[in-house]
Amino acid sequence: MEMLLASAIGGLSAAGIYLMLRLRSFPVIIGISLLSYAVNLFLFATGRLVVNAPPVLRDGVETYTDPLPQALVLTAIVISFGMTAVIVIMALGSYLSSRSDTVNITADTPAEQEGEA
């Protein structure tokens, strides 16, 4: 189980970083989302993977799950949803103003490319 979770975290991280290095805004947004999913899985795994264990202490319970990582993941999901919405609006505004979704428009970009796309 741990190997599967570690592989999922590694795959999501690798795909997220790869997409964040792209030159278009939509893959960058997807990459940030994948990276936040990887961080959420990592935070969830820090609470030790225990199946069918209560998250709080009760009388007569030997094993329990730490509730703090679950609360952190829930908070991170809400924050990443808001962050993704803001980034999508910023990318849409950038696309509508420049008619291009290229992330890096530098000073040495020819003028005809900036107005065409």
KETIFI-113158 format. One record per atom (N, C-alpha, C): residue number from 0; chain; atom name; x negated, y negated, z. Coordinates in steps of 0.1 Angstrom, whole numbers, plus 2048, in hexadecimal, padded with zeros to 3 digits. Layout:
% KETIFI-113158
REC   num   chaine   atome     u     v     w
REC   NUM        A      CA     X     Y     Z
...
% end
This chain:
% KETIFI-113158
REC   num   chaine   atome     u     v     w
REC     0        A       N   7F8   80C   800
REC     0        A      CA   800   800   800
REC     0        A       C   7F7   7F3   800
REC     1        A       N   7ED   7F4   808
REC     1        A      CA   7E4   7E8   809
REC     1        A       C   7DD   7E6   7FB
REC     2        A       N   7D9   7F0   7F4
REC     2        A      CA   7D2   7EF   7E8
REC     2        A       C   7DC   7E9   7DD
REC     3        A       N   7E8   7ED   7DD
REC     3        A      CA   7F2   7E7   7D4
REC     3        A       C   7F4   7D9   7D7
REC     4        A       N   7F5   7D5   7E3
REC     4        A      CA   7F7   7C7   7E7
REC     4        A       C   7EB   7BE   7E4
REC     5        A       N   7DF   7C4   7E6
REC     5        A      CA   7D3   7BC   7E3
REC     5        A       C   7D2   7BB   7D4
REC     6        A       N   7D5   7C5   7CC
REC     6        A      CA   7D5   7C4   7BE
REC     6        A       C   7DF   7BA   7B8
REC     7        A       N   7EB   7BA   7BE
REC     7        A      CA   7F5   7B0   7BA
REC     7        A       C   7F0   7A2   7BD
REC     8        A       N   7EA   79F   7C9
REC     8        A      CA   7E5   792   7CC
REC     8        A       C   7DA   78E   7C3
REC     9        A       N   7D1   797   7C0
REC     9        A      CA   7C6   794   7B7
REC     9        A       C   7CB   792   7A9
REC    10        A       N   7D4   79A   7A4
REC    10        A      CA   7DA   797   797
REC    10        A       C   7E1   78A   795
REC    11        A       N   7E9   787   79F
REC    11        A      CA   7F0   77A   79F
REC    11        A       C   7E6   76E   7A0
REC    12        A       N   7DC   770   7A8
REC    12        A      CA   7D2   765   7A9
REC    12        A       C   7CA   763   79C
REC    13        A       N   7C6   76E   796
REC    13        A      CA   7BF   76E   789
REC    13        A       C   7C7   768   77E
REC    14        A       N   7D4   76C   77D
REC    14        A      CA   7DC   767   773
REC    14        A       C   7E0   758   775
REC    15        A       N   7E1   754   782
REC    15        A      CA   7E4   747   785
REC    15        A       C   7D9   73D   782
REC    16        A       N   7CD   741   785
REC    16        A      CA   7C1   739   783
REC    16        A       C   7BF   738   773
REC    17        A       N   7C0   743   76C
REC    17        A      CA   7BF   743   75E
REC    17        A       C   7C9   739   757
REC    18        A       N   7D5   73A   75C
REC    18        A      CA   7DF   731   756
REC    18        A       C   7DD   722   75A
REC    19        A       N   7D8   720   766
REC    19        A      CA   7D5   712   76A
REC    19        A       C   7CA   70C   762
REC    20        A       N   7C1   714   75C
REC    20        A      CA   7B6   70F   754
REC    20        A       C   7BA   70C   745
REC    21        A       N   7C7   70F   742
REC    21        A      CA   7CB   70C   734
REC    21        A       C   7CD   6FD   731
REC    22        A       N   7CE   6FA   725
REC    22        A      CA   7CF   6EC   721
REC    22        A       C   7DD   6E7   71F
REC    23        A       N   7E7   6EE   721
REC    23        A      CA   7F5   6EA   720
REC    23        A       C   7FB   6EA   72E
REC    24        A       N   806   6E1   72F
REC    24        A      CA   80B   6DF   73C
REC    24        A       C   814   6EB   741
REC    25        A       N   81B   6F2   738
REC    25        A      CA   824   6FC   73C
REC    25        A       C   81C   708   742
REC    26        A       N   811   70D   73C
REC    26        A      CA   809   718   742
REC    26        A       C   803   713   74F
REC    27        A       N   800   707   751
REC    27        A      CA   7FA   702   75D
REC    27        A       C   805   703   768
REC    28        A       N   811   6FF   765
REC    28        A      CA   81C   700   76F
REC    28        A       C   81E   70F   773
REC    29        A       N   81E   718   769
REC    29        A      CA   820   726   76C
REC    29        A       C   814   72C   774
REC    30        A       N   808   727   771
REC    30        A      CA   7FC   72B   779
REC    30        A       C   7FD   727   787
REC    31        A       N   802   71B   78A
REC    31        A      CA   803   716   798
REC    31        A       C   80D   71E   79F
REC    32        A       N   818   721   798
REC    32        A      CA   823   72A   79E
REC    32        A       C   81D   738   7A2
REC    33        A       N   816   73E   798
REC    33        A      CA   810   74B   79B
REC    33        A       C   806   74B   7A7
REC    34        A       N   7FE   740   7A7
REC    34        A      CA   7F5   73F   7B2
REC    34        A       C   7FC   73D   7C0
REC    35        A       N   807   736   7C0
REC    35        A      CA   80E   734   7CC
REC    35        A       C   815   741   7D0
REC    36        A       N   819   749   7C6
REC    36        A      CA   81F   757   7CA
REC    36        A       C   814   75F   7D0
REC    37        A       N   808   75F   7CB
REC    37        A      CA   7FC   766   7D0
REC    37        A       C   7F9   762   7DF
REC    38        A       N   7FA   755   7E1
REC    38        A      CA   7F7   750   7EF
REC    38        A       C   803   755   7F8
REC    39        A       N   80F   755   7F3
REC    39        A      CA   81A   759   7FB
REC    39        A       C   819   768   7FF
REC    40        A       N   815   770   7F5
REC    40        A      CA   812   77F   7F8
REC    40        A       C   807   780   802
REC    41        A       N   7FC   778   801
REC    41        A      CA   7F1   779   80A
REC    41        A       C   7F6   775   818
REC    42        A       N   7FD   76B   81A
REC    42        A      CA   802   767   827
REC    42        A       C   80B   771   82D
REC    43        A       N   813   777   824
REC    43        A      CA   81C   782   829
REC    43        A       C   814   78E   82E
REC    44        A       N   80A   791   827
REC    44        A      CA   801   79D   82A
REC    44        A       C   7F9   79B   837
REC    45        A       N   7F7   78E   83B
REC    45        A      CA   7EF   78C   847
REC    45        A       C   7F7   790   854
REC    46        A       N   804   792   852
REC    46        A      CA   80C   796   85E
REC    46        A       C   80C   7A5   85F
REC    47        A       N   804   7AC   859
REC    47        A      CA   803   7BB   859
REC    47        A       C   80F   7C1   853
REC    48        A       N   80E   7C9   84A
REC    48        A      CA   819   7D0   843
REC    48        A       C   81E   7DB   84C
REC    49        A       N   82A   7D9   852
REC    49        A      CA   830   7E3   85B
REC    49        A       C   83E   7E5   856
REC    50        A       N   842   7F1   853
REC    50        A      CA   84F   7F5   84E
REC    50        A       C   859   7F8   859
REC    51        A       N   865   7F2   858
REC    51        A      CA   86F   7F5   862
REC    51        A       C   86C   7F1   870
REC    52        A       N   865   7E6   872
REC    52        A      CA   861   7E1   87F
REC    52        A       C   868   7D4   881
REC    53        A       N   86D   7D1   88D
REC    53        A      CA   874   7C4   890
REC    53        A       C   86A   7B9   891
REC    54        A       N   86E   7AD   88D
REC    54        A      CA   864   7A2   88D
REC    54        A       C   863   79B   89B
REC    55        A       N   86B   7A0   8A5
REC    55        A      CA   86B   79A   8B2
REC    55        A       C   869   7A5   8BC
REC    56        A       N   864   7A2   8C8
REC    56        A      CA   862   7AC   8D3
REC    56        A       C   870   7AF   8D9
REC    57        A       N   872   7BC   8DB
REC    57        A      CA   87E   7C0   8E3
REC    57        A       C   879   7CB   8ED
REC    58        A       N   882   7CE   8F6
REC    58        A      CA   87E   7D8   900
REC    58        A       C   87E   7E6   8F9
REC    59        A       N   874   7ED   8FB
REC    59        A      CA   872   7FB   8F6
REC    59        A       C   86D   7FB   8E8
REC    60        A       N   868   7F0   8E2
REC    60        A      CA   863   7F0   8D5
REC    60        A       C   853   7F0   8D6
REC    61        A       N   84D   7FA   8CF
REC    61        A      CA   83F   7FB   8D0
REC    61        A       C   838   7F3   8C5
REC    62        A       N   83D   7F3   8B9
REC    62        A      CA   837   7EC   8AE
REC    62        A       C   841   7E1   8A9
REC    63        A       N   83B   7D6   8A5
REC    63        A      CA   843   7CB   8A0
REC    63        A       C   83B   7C3   895
REC    64        A       N   842   7BB   88E
REC    64        A      CA   83C   7B3   883
REC    64        A       C   83A   7A5   888
REC    65        A       N   82F   79F   884
REC    65        A      CA   82D   791   888
REC    65        A       C   836   788   880
REC    66        A       N   83E   780   886
REC    66        A      CA   848   777   87F
REC    66        A       C   842   76B   879
REC    67        A       N   836   767   87D
REC    67        A      CA   830   75B   878
REC    67        A       C   82D   75B   869
REC    68        A       N   827   765   864
REC    68        A      CA   824   765   855
REC    68        A       C   831   765   84D
REC    69        A       N   83C   76B   852
REC    69        A      CA   849   76B   84B
REC    69        A       C   84E   75C   84B
REC    70        A       N   84D   755   856
REC    70        A      CA   851   747   856
REC    70        A       C   848   73E   84D
REC    71        A       N   83B   741   84D
REC    71        A      CA   832   73A   844
REC    71        A       C   835   73C   836
REC    72        A       N   838   748   832
REC    72        A      CA   83C   74B   824
REC    72        A       C   849   745   820
REC    73        A       N   853   745   829
REC    73        A      CA   85F   73E   826
REC    73        A       C   85D   72F   824
REC    74        A       N   855   729   82C
REC    74        A      CA   852   71B   82B
REC    74        A       C   84A   718   81E
REC    75        A       N   841   721   81B
REC    75        A      CA   839   71F   80E
REC    75        A       C   841   721   802
REC    76        A       N   84C   72A   802
REC    76        A      CA   854   72B   7F7
REC    76        A       C   85C   71E   7F4
REC    77        A       N   861   718   7FF
REC    77        A      CA   869   70C   7FD
REC    77        A       C   860   701   7F8
REC    78        A       N   854   700   7FD
REC    78        A      CA   84B   6F5   7F9
REC    78        A       C   846   6F7   7EB
REC    79        A       N   843   704   7E7
REC    79        A      CA   83F   706   7D9
REC    79        A       C   84B   704   7CF
REC    80        A       N   857   706   7D3
REC    80        A      CA   862   703   7CA
REC    80        A       C   863   6F4   7C8
REC    81        A       N   862   6EC   7D2
REC    81        A      CA   862   6DE   7D1
REC    81        A       C   857   6D9   7C9
REC    82        A       N   84B   6DF   7CB
REC    82        A      CA   83F   6DA   7C4
REC    82        A       C   840   6DE   7B5
REC    83        A       N   846   6E9   7B2
REC    83        A      CA   848   6ED   7A4
REC    83        A       C   852   6E4   79D
REC    84        A       N   85C   6E0   7A4
REC    84        A      CA   866   6D7   79E
REC    84        A       C   860   6C9   79B
REC    85        A       N   857   6C4   7A4
REC    85        A      CA   851   6B7   7A2
REC    85        A       C   847   6B8   796
REC    86        A       N   83F   6C3   795
REC    86        A      CA   836   6C5   78B
REC    86        A       C   83D   6C6   77D
REC    87        A       N   848   6CD   77D
REC    87        A      CA   850   6CE   770
REC    87        A       C   855   6C1   76C
REC    88        A       N   85A   6B9   775
REC    88        A      CA   85E   6AB   771
REC    88        A       C   853   6A2   76C
REC    89        A       N   847   6A3   773
REC    89        A      CA   83C   69C   76F
REC    89        A       C   837   6A0   761
REC    90        A       N   837   6AD   75E
REC    90        A      CA   833   6B2   751
REC    90        A       C   83D   6AE   746
REC    91        A       N   849   6AE   74A
REC    91        A      CA   854   6AA   740
REC    91        A       C   852   69B   73D
REC    92        A       N   850   693   747
REC    92        A      CA   84D   685   745
REC    92        A       C   841   682   73C
REC    93        A       N   837   68A   73F
REC    93        A      CA   82A   688   737
REC    93        A       C   82D   68D   728
REC    94        A       N   834   697   726
REC    94        A      CA   837   69C   719
REC    94        A       C   840   692   711
REC    95        A       N   84A   68C   718
REC    95        A      CA   852   682   711
REC    95        A       C   84B   675   70E
REC    96        A       N   842   672   716
REC    96        A      CA   83B   665   714
REC    96        A       C   830   667   709
REC    97        A       N   829   672   708
REC    97        A      CA   81E   674   6FF
REC    97        A       C   821   67D   6F4
REC    98        A       N   82C   684   6F4
REC    98        A      CA   830   68E   6EA
REC    98        A       C   826   699   6E8
REC    99        A       N   81F   69C   6F3
REC    99        A      CA   815   6A7   6F3
REC    99        A       C   815   6AD   702
REC   100        A       N   814   6BA   703
REC   100        A      CA   813   6C0   710
REC   100        A       C   805   6C4   713
REC   101        A       N   7FB   6BE   70C
REC   101        A      CA   7ED   6C0   70F
REC   101        A       C   7E9   6BA   71D
REC   102        A       N   7E2   6C1   725
REC   102        A      CA   7DF   6BD   732
REC   102        A       C   7D3   6B3   732
REC   103        A       N   7C9   6B5   72A
REC   103        A      CA   7BD   6AC   72A
REC   103        A       C   7BC   6A4   71E
REC   104        A       N   7C2   698   71E
REC   104        A      CA   7C0   68E   713
REC   104        A       C   7B4   685   718
REC   105        A       N   7A9   686   711
REC   105        A      CA   79D   67E   715
REC   105        A       C   79B   672   70C
REC   106        A       N   791   66A   70F
REC   106        A      CA   78F   65E   708
REC   106        A       C   78A   661   6FA
REC   107        A       N   783   66C   6F8
REC   107        A      CA   77E   670   6EB
REC   107        A       C   788   677   6E2
REC   108        A       N   795   678   6E6
REC   108        A      CA   79F   67E   6DE
REC   108        A       C   7A2   674   6D3
REC   109        A       N   7A3   678   6C6
REC   109        A      CA   7A6   66F   6BB
REC   109        A       C   7B4   669   6BD
REC   110        A       N   7B6   65D   6B8
REC   110        A      CA   7C3   656   6BA
REC   110        A       C   7CE   65D   6B2
REC   111        A       N   7CB   663   6A7
REC   111        A      CA   7D5   669   69F
REC   111        A       C   7DB   675   6A6
REC   112        A       N   7D3   67C   6AE
REC   112        A      CA   7D8   688   6B5
REC   112        A       C   7E1   684   6C0
REC   113        A       N   7DE   679   6C7
REC   113        A      CA   7E6   674   6D2
REC   113        A       C   7F4   671   6CE
REC   114        A       N   7F5   66A   6C2
REC   114        A      CA   803   666   6BE
REC   114        A       C   80A   670   6B6
REC   115        A       N   803   67A   6B0
REC   115        A      CA   80A   684   6A8
REC   115        A       C   811   68F   6B0
REC   116        A       N   80B   695   6B9
REC   116        A      CA   810   6A0   6C0
REC   116        A       C   81C   69D   6C7
% end
